[in-house]
């Protein structure tokens, strides 16, 4: 209930008080309040801002549909591609969205395995973001091929021609990597959501909602046996998803690293791409979390501590990305390879110098501001900086793809890529698709993992209620909410 | 009517004029007959086909578009005729008065490709792009297909009636008021018909005129020798070649022949490299030409100063037959202030070296001048060659068959304006567009009551309001004629197909129309030509028939080449007089000149509707679809323009606006604008429409070659120029790409050395890169034990950049023309391209030029194959990197990974759309598609052996795999027939040269050699073993099957520059293990 936080200023939980843990849920007295605060979003009419945002996103998505239809009916030539630059916005967008899709699974799986309790406040919608980002990402390789109607040849489907895909091609690895990642992320997300869907089912008043949530919660009753199985499954999925976080973007980077285009053919790419993906993914989570917590009154659940932690990760990965940029230059110089050297000098000072310097300023310089706590905990600043990071990371992919292709080995073939309105429309439209899906998620599904959040509340501690524990004026209903993970003593936060 | 068993189909008239057929057509398909005139539907085609078949069956006539008597149902099939196999016919195409021998490839009666006729004494030297593109003229959908009477559709019949009446009236008046304006023709049939016209109409005014004439050559040599003599150079015999603005390698109708000769002198094939000698080429020119790019020493001056340079050389070698008068005239000119200015700096250096070289190579040197150089220059050139003793050795003089035409044309205009012309025949040509502007030809035409125009297009002249009749002209593949090549060899022009023009709509050629004017019999071209040759040969009956058959088979009449007429006395006094007159006219060195360039893509505008030519990148500028005002970077800076900025060029109160294009190597005081572009009016074909800028607007009778500009100023407007090579030293002013990056890599991409360096290091080319240990990520394609190992060798020392290979490839492989809009986006589809680079740090004054044809290298270890996710590009055992169109889904990854960027992607269904000229950069047109693809006529040109690619697939050079297969089938069949199968081993022999790729076949200089590496003494195997042979980007371990032969040059002047150092032995990487 938003009333519960009325009269309170936003509590600073970014400090770790000596001898105790900083609270991850603020101003919350009862488990029921958590449930109510999350569920009411799905149960009540959304705020006007939601409608406005939804109409805008729907319009953008419609334009995407128009652009894609036009593209498929007319030919890939409606994009600004040309002979040396055979990939541009299409693959830039693909890599960009795959990168965005990294944060969710990282938060859900890796932070889970590392027992980062603070993940519970943000993991649900970060995972949703992942799913939708991968949907956007998957769109581009599908539509960018010249003969879309034959794109299914990329899959190893037995056929009368006895033709298999060519297994040495990184594009094929992409197909496997992205589809696996998407499947596992989807299952992970869905499995984690089942208890909360059951909660929504139980609270639902309309017949349709009861039916829909009932169907989605596949008979969840909250029995100990269910919880037991659920936890095992969740742990296993987390273990399964963890290597995928690293593998997907490594494989995507192979699209470039395995080729021999100067500026692509770089061994640093796999780790550099993964770091960049996490960097952009977290920036996107911040970009989404900031307005979402305002809009839906979730400041008690997504606290400043969460945002602070995410900003620290952005700072870390931003430094890694910056290191990778400088290392690329060093290696290009150190290799003595003429074409390699040129590729990087050209990147910084050639025809796309502006794109390169946008990339550097957004990805290397911007996150350095997060060294300052005042910046990390300032809502407007972190929002702006996270947008900068997103812009920078889009440009990173653009710079890698386009500048390398535009000026490769033979100067006679050098050319320049100029986007058409269809390029821009498809790019903008993909944001519309993403936004539409995300807004629908916010409206109809539990945005916060209710059950998991409760587990990190003091009440979840079997010893809650004893004197000295803050804020517990209620008896803890033993067994009603299981201690999800471990005794509190091992709980940790960044 | 014709009999059934004729070896070659003959009279068109038999059919088109047969009343039975015409009546039948009108009765049976009245709609179809007239519909066909304006549209071109398959349905109509089939209708006419059906009608023809029916008639053929009835024995009345053959049929349209099929060689007569050959598609008569299989019951009477011609001997040795295999359906689906191409048949080759020799014929000849007359270009500006010079016969170009061609071999026409025909599939089922459909001519699809023009190659050179190797049997012809003047053929066999490749074939220019312009000649090859003539096949498009045959199938051009914009071709005129109907008779026009005062701009309204009519039929030939009423014209015939008009002509008969007119002929009677004119005959009565002795031809008073009759004028005939025609383009240049060299054949005896034309001469014969004109003689007959002259005798029937003694007062007729007959003018043969070309907008791009050879008047200067004719007049200059006439001045020098007081006789009509044509200089015929032998570039292969000269050690020192000096060209005064003569773009002989590309810029004249017979350039393939000259290029072949030149390349002979450049052959680097001495058994012992230490004794290697090659010819040296000096070029003095105003702008940059193909010949200039191939020069060893080059000097840029104004074209208007060419006479001064000729005088300088003449003085240097003491030319003039010892005539003191001539000597003093030369001295006077050389002493003038303007002349002395030429000798500053580089001019001094080059001219001194040139004179020294000429002096020490008497009898083995050669100096020539271009057709745009003044008559005086030509006269001086003749005098210099005479003094050097070159006559009879490196140059011969033969009888000049043409006459200077400018004055006669002017006289015609005068009489037209005076109202003394009643009936004007314009046979070929488009004077309303291309006549000198001061003639005001369109205006003069209004004073002529009857103007009859015969042309391939209903062009500006045909559609001018004062044109009474327009008759569609027959293509050279549709009618009989004859012509002489440059050396005088006589050839018969043999048609392959009946006129595509609907029945009853003409489809005549010039001699047929003249015959009809005469009202004499016969009026069909076959009979006229035959009659001429009967008369000329003195043969008759079977004897003639046998000879005739031979002439047609081989494509020429043996022994008709002109005899040399050397050692005519030199008219020193005439030259001296001209010199003195010229000395007073030498312009101050700061006056800008405008040169009217001759563009081999469109010539005087007559080829401007051929899409291949419009899209062909100019060999020098790499510009497509437009002409530009070429100027030096320095001058562009002076007037404040950059590439694509519009400038207004004014000459004597007339002006033209054109897009500026700073071009390295241009003289600072010269601006070049080619003619033949900027056609805007009604009647201009869709391809030619709005292409470029019309230089004819400022070209006058007095100044047909150059004019001194009143002013050249920027207009502030911009124009988009589509060019295929964006970046290079030329663009350093505009480019943001670091220039050092280009200059650093060029020496390894295009390897060259001076002949001196070559003597010391014959394998210099192999030591320019360091190739580290070769490791593959994948196991490499196993090509062990292959039956063939196809490979190609490209000699950079011989390639002139003429681009004939580009057009040949386009014709052979059904490569689409994409339009200016798509070229602007960088999507041209050529499978082979000619890369052009400039060398040196100063973009305005390049130290050298480099030309490199690039096509698929057919890498044994192909980067494209490894990245294709659907295995659409794979290697075959014979070493060809194949592209499986059916399997390609268009991820374009192969192209990204191709270091040579030779793969081409069908971004749209290019074969199903008309080429678009231009749309805004951000505008993507949905009307890329036309309802039923390209015009059905255009489709008839397609090579049935090659798949037409759809959109969304990648394509690239296949080494002409269809030709390889055809040769394999041929030799394997022969082998099987001769009992080869008994051995059970598939080892049929294939001689070296059994497969010729299209590019190789068209190449004038034999720079491209294709063959089998398994045959150790094949040409290509030998070349690959040569010390000059190197792989492009060898360090990538692609193991290319195409290898380049490094260029060997012969500079006269030692230079201290960074680039020269790259070839210095000291720089050789002693660790290189190239080729290991």
Boltz contact constraints between the chains, C-beta under 6 A:
constraints:
  - contact:
      token1: [A, 75]
      token2: [B, 907]
      max_distance: 6.0
  - contact:
      token1: [A, 75]
      token2: [B, 908]
      max_distance: 6.0
  - contact:
      token1: [A, 75]
      token2: [B, 951]
      max_distance: 6.0
  - contact:
      token1: [A, 76]
      token2: [B, 907]
      max_distance: 6.0
  - contact:
      token1: [A, 77]
      token2: [B, 907]
      max_distance: 6.0
  - contact:
      token1: [A, 77]
      token2: [B, 908]
      max_distance: 6.0
  - contact:
      token1: [A, 78]
      token2: [B, 924]
      max_distance: 6.0
  - contact:
      token1: [A, 82]
      token2: [B, 825]
      max_distance: 6.0
  - contact:
      token1: [A, 82]
      token2: [B, 826]
      max_distance: 6.0
  - contact:
      token1: [A, 82]
      token2: [B, 827]
      max_distance: 6.0
  - contact:
      token1: [A, 83]
      token2: [B, 826]
      max_distance: 6.0
  - contact:
      token1: [A, 84]
      token2: [B, 901]
      max_distance: 6.0
  - contact:
      token1: [A, 86]
      token2: [B, 892]
      max_distance: 6.0
  - contact:
      token1: [A, 86]
      token2: [B, 895]
      max_distance: 6.0
  - contact:
      token1: [A, 86]
      token2: [B, 896]
      max_distance: 6.0
  - contact:
      token1: [A, 145]
      token2: [B, 889]
      max_distance: 6.0
  - contact:
      token1: [A, 145]
      token2: [B, 890]
      max_distance: 6.0
  - contact:
      token1: [A, 145]
      token2: [B, 891]
      max_distance: 6.0
  - contact:
      token1: [A, 146]
      token2: [B, 890]
      max_distance: 6.0
  - contact:
      token1: [A, 146]
      token2: [B, 952]
      max_distance: 6.0
  - contact:
      token1: [A, 146]
      token2: [B, 953]
      max_distance: 6.0
  - contact:
      token1: [A, 147]
      token2: [B, 889]
      max_distance: 6.0
  - contact:
      token1: [A, 147]
      token2: [B, 890]
      max_distance: 6.0
  - contact:
      token1: [A, 147]
      token2: [B, 952]
      max_distance: 6.0
  - contact:
      token1: [A, 150]
      token2: [B, 889]
      max_distance: 6.0
  - contact:
      token1: [A, 153]
      token2: [B, 870]
      max_distance: 6.0
  - contact:
      token1: [A, 153]
      token2: [B, 889]
      max_distance: 6.0
  - contact:
      token1: [A, 154]
      token2: [B, 869]
      max_distance: 6.0
  - contact:
      token1: [A, 165]
      token2: [B, 869]
      max_distance: 6.0
  - contact:
      token1: [A, 165]
      token2: [B, 870]
      max_distance: 6.0
  - contact:
      token1: [A, 166]
      token2: [B, 868]
      max_distance: 6.0
  - contact:
      token1: [A, 166]
      token2: [B, 869]
      max_distance: 6.0
  - contact:
      token1: [A, 166]
      token2: [B, 871]
      max_distance: 6.0
  - contact:
      token1: [A, 168]
      token2: [B, 778]
      max_distance: 6.0
  - contact:
      token1: [A, 168]
      token2: [B, 866]
      max_distance: 6.0
  - contact:
      token1: [A, 169]
      token2: [B, 867]
      max_distance: 6.0
  - contact:
      token1: [A, 169]
      token2: [B, 868]
      max_distance: 6.0
  - contact:
      token1: [A, 169]
      token2: [B, 869]
      max_distance: 6.0
  - contact:
      token1: [A, 171]
      token2: [B, 869]
      max_distance: 6.0
  - contact:
      token1: [A, 171]
      token2: [B, 891]
      max_distance: 6.0
  - contact:
      token1: [A, 171]
      token2: [B, 893]
      max_distance: 6.0
  - contact:
      token1: [A, 172]
      token2: [B, 869]
      max_distance: 6.0
  - contact:
      token1: [A, 259]
      token2: [B, 897]
      max_distance: 6.0
  - contact:
      token1: [A, 260]
      token2: [B, 863]
      max_distance: 6.0
  - contact:
      token1: [A, 338]
      token2: [B, 744]
      max_distance: 6.0
  - contact:
      token1: [A, 338]
      token2: [B, 745]
      max_distance: 6.0
  - contact:
      token1: [A, 342]
      token2: [B, 741]
      max_distance: 6.0
  - contact:
      token1: [A, 345]
      token2: [B, 738]
      max_distance: 6.0
  - contact:
      token1: [A, 350]
      token2: [B, 736]
      max_distance: 6.0
  - contact:
      token1: [A, 350]
      token2: [B, 737]
      max_distance: 6.0
  - contact:
      token1: [A, 351]
      token2: [B, 736]
      max_distance: 6.0
  - contact:
      token1: [A, 351]
      token2: [B, 737]
      max_distance: 6.0
  - contact:
      token1: [A, 405]
      token2: [B, 896]
      max_distance: 6.0
  - contact:
      token1: [A, 407]
      token2: [B, 737]
      max_distance: 6.0
  - contact:
      token1: [A, 409]
      token2: [B, 899]
      max_distance: 6.0
  - contact:
      token1: [A, 409]
      token2: [B, 1033]
      max_distance: 6.0
  - contact:
      token1: [A, 411]
      token2: [B, 727]
      max_distance: 6.0
  - contact:
      token1: [A, 411]
      token2: [B, 742]
      max_distance: 6.0
  - contact:
      token1: [A, 412]
      token2: [B, 725]
      max_distance: 6.0
  - contact:
      token1: [A, 412]
      token2: [B, 835]
      max_distance: 6.0
  - contact:
      token1: [A, 413]
      token2: [B, 901]
      max_distance: 6.0
  - contact:
      token1: [A, 414]
      token2: [B, 726]
      max_distance: 6.0
  - contact:
      token1: [A, 414]
      token2: [B, 727]
      max_distance: 6.0
  - contact:
      token1: [A, 415]
      token2: [B, 726]
      max_distance: 6.0
  - contact:
      token1: [A, 415]
      token2: [B, 826]
      max_distance: 6.0
  - contact:
      token1: [A, 418]
      token2: [B, 921]
      max_distance: 6.0
  - contact:
      token1: [A, 420]
      token2: [B, 922]
      max_distance: 6.0
  - contact:
      token1: [A, 420]
      token2: [B, 924]
      max_distance: 6.0
  - contact:
      token1: [A, 421]
      token2: [B, 922]
      max_distance: 6.0
